[in-house]
């Protein structure tokens, strides 16, 4: 379940603090402002991440979130800034919120229009440079909690 996966990831982070480099908790007011800017509502597991961690790294795994209030003049790992930028530059669909960049030609996004088995948006891949009508939107995880746990385990070498 999403929140259980999220909580498992948090426990692993707490046990491996030396790998954690997050900007810190994000206030609810700023989360609401981000939702308004993107015209979406964040799922509970991602909201929990924003409230506790904001954005940042666990080892080499960088999870995008909210780093400051000025969404128009920010940078990586600001999910709001990057999503807005990609909406303008590559016509990223408005139902996607970028939460992770693989470093190559693929980004992982919350797909607000596709609800998974835990009643939260699924995480999909978005291929940069691929025309919208040819996008495949491969499912990466059933929800943010599952995705977050996958990334933490990957960094720790846990299967």
C-alpha positions in Angstrom: 0.0 0.0 0.0 1.2 3.5 -0.8 1.6 5.0 2.6 3.1 1.8 4.0 5.7 1.9 1.2 6.3 5.5 1.9 6.8 4.8 5.6 9.2 1.9 4.8 11.2 4.3 2.7 11.3 6.9 5.5 12.5 4.2 7.9 15.3 3.2 5.5 16.3 6.9 5.2 16.4 7.3 9.0 18.6 4.2 9.2 21.0 5.7 6.6 21.1 9.4 7.4 24.5 9.8 5.9 23.1 9.4 2.4 20.2 11.9 3.0 20.5 15.4 1.7 17.0 17.0 1.6 16.0 20.6 1.7 13.7 20.0 4.6 10.0 20.1 5.3 7.7 22.2 3.1 4.9 24.1 4.8 1.3 23.2 3.8 0.7 26.7 2.6 3.5 26.3 0.0 2.2 22.9 -1.1 -1.3 24.4 -1.7 0.3 27.3 -3.7 2.2 24.7 -5.8 -1.0 22.8 -6.4 -2.8 26.0 -7.5 0.2 26.9 -9.8 0.0 23.4 -11.5 -3.8 23.2 -11.3 -3.7 19.8 -9.7 -4.0 18.1 -6.2 -1.0 16.1 -5.0 -1.7 12.6 -3.7 -1.3 11.8 0.0 2.0 9.9 -0.4 3.7 12.7 -2.4 2.2 15.3 0.0 3.8 13.4 2.9 7.2 13.5 1.1 6.9 17.3 0.5 5.9 17.9 4.1 8.8 15.8 5.5 11.5 16.2 3.0 10.6 19.0 0.5 13.0 17.7 -2.2 16.5 16.4 -2.5 18.8 13.4 -2.7 19.3 10.0 -1.1 22.7 9.1 -2.4 22.5 9.4 -6.1 18.7 9.2 -6.2 17.3 12.8 -6.6 13.6 13.2 -6.0 12.0 16.4 -7.2 9.7 18.4 -4.9 9.4 21.9 -3.6 12.4 24.0 -2.7 11.1 27.6 -2.6 8.1 29.8 -3.2 9.3 31.4 -6.4 8.2 28.6 -8.8 9.1 30.8 -11.9 12.7 31.4 -10.8 14.0 28.2 -9.3 15.9 25.1 -10.5 16.4 21.4 -10.0 15.2 19.6 -7.9 12.1 21.9 -7.9 9.3 19.8 -9.4 7.0 22.8 -9.8 9.5 24.9 -11.6 10.7 22.0 -13.9 7.2 20.9 -14.7 6.1 24.4 -15.6 9.3 24.9 -17.7 8.7 21.6 -19.6 5.0 22.5 -20.2 6.3 25.5 -22.1 9.4 24.0 -23.8 8.2 20.5 -24.8 4.5 20.8 -24.4 4.4 18.4 -21.4 0.8 17.4 -20.8 -0.8 19.2 -17.8 -1.8 16.0 -16.1 1.9 15.1 -15.5 4.2 16.4 -12.7 7.9 15.6 -13.1 9.3 14.0 -9.9 12.5 12.4 -11.3 14.9 12.7 -14.2 16.9 9.6 -15.2 19.7 11.7 -16.5 19.0 10.5 -20.0 16.0 11.0 -22.3 13.4 9.9 -19.7 11.6 11.6 -16.9 9.3 9.9 -14.3 6.0 11.8 -13.6 3.0 11.6 -11.4 0.1 11.1 -13.8 -2.8 12.8 -12.1 -5.3 11.3 -14.6 -4.4 7.7 -14.0 -5.3 6.3 -10.6 -3.6 3.1 -9.5 -4.6 0.2 -7.3 -4.0 2.3 -4.1 -6.3 5.1 -5.2 -3.4 7.4 -6.0 -1.9 8.6 -9.3 0.5 6.2 -10.9 4.1 7.1 -11.8 4.8 7.0 -15.6 7.8 7.5 -17.8 7.9 10.3 -20.3 10.3 10.1 -23.2 11.9 13.5 -24.0 11.8 14.2 -27.7 9.0 11.8 -28.5 6.0 13.3 -30.1 2.9 13.3 -27.8 1.0 11.0 -30.0 3.8 8.5 -29.8 4.4 8.6 -26.0 4.0 5.2 -24.4 3.7 6.3 -20.7 5.1 3.1 -19.3 4.0 2.6 -15.7 7.0 2.8 -13.3 5.1 2.4 -10.0 1.5 2.1 -8.8 1.9 5.3 -6.7 4.5 7.7 -5.2 5.0 5.6 -2.1 6.0 2.6 -4.1 8.2 4.7 -6.4 9.9 6.3 -3.4 10.6 3.0 -1.8 12.0 1.6 -5.1 14.5 4.5 -5.4 15.6 4.2 -1.8 16.1 0.4 -2.1 17.9 0.9 -5.4 20.4 3.2 -3.8 20.9 0.8 -0.9 21.3 -2.2 -3.2 18.2 -3.9 -1.7 15.9 -5.8 -4.0 
